[in-house]
Amino acid sequence: MSVPTFLIVDDDAIIRLVIRRTLARHDPHALVFSAGSVAEARQQLTHTTPHIVITDYHLTDGTGLDVLAAAQALAPMPASVVISGDTARKAAVLAAGAVAFLAKPFGPNDLLDLLGTLGLLPT
């Protein structure tokens, strides 16, 4: 993988910041974009094609499934990870094409371990 590019989508600015910092500590060269809503994510996806999308399930103007649909229209299609405290959504997001579901609350190492296990992080 060249320089990894991420899009983080969460309506909680603190979660976006924590994920951004976690990814930057792991790889200072990573490009990390963020969005606070489905609309912002769609806008970001018109300007960049991330390798990896990390999205919350519950967003103010839709769901992570909306973000997945927008990401799946890209070529190449990014790998998508959905995060949520609503674990009942896990089967639906995996069926919709997410490569993984990470239950909230999670720690920075949980995210890095998951991305590493999936082969989505450079070593």
Secondary structure as UniProt FT lines:
FT   STRAND          5..9
FT   HELIX           13..26
FT   TURN            28..29
FT   STRAND          31..35
FT   HELIX           38..47
FT   STRAND          52..56
FT   STRAND          58..59
FT   TURN            60..61
FT   STRAND          62..63
FT   HELIX           64..72
FT   STRAND          79..84
FT   HELIX           87..89
FT   HELIX           90..95
FT   TURN            96..97
FT   STRAND          100..103
FT   HELIX           108..117
FT   TURN            118..119
//
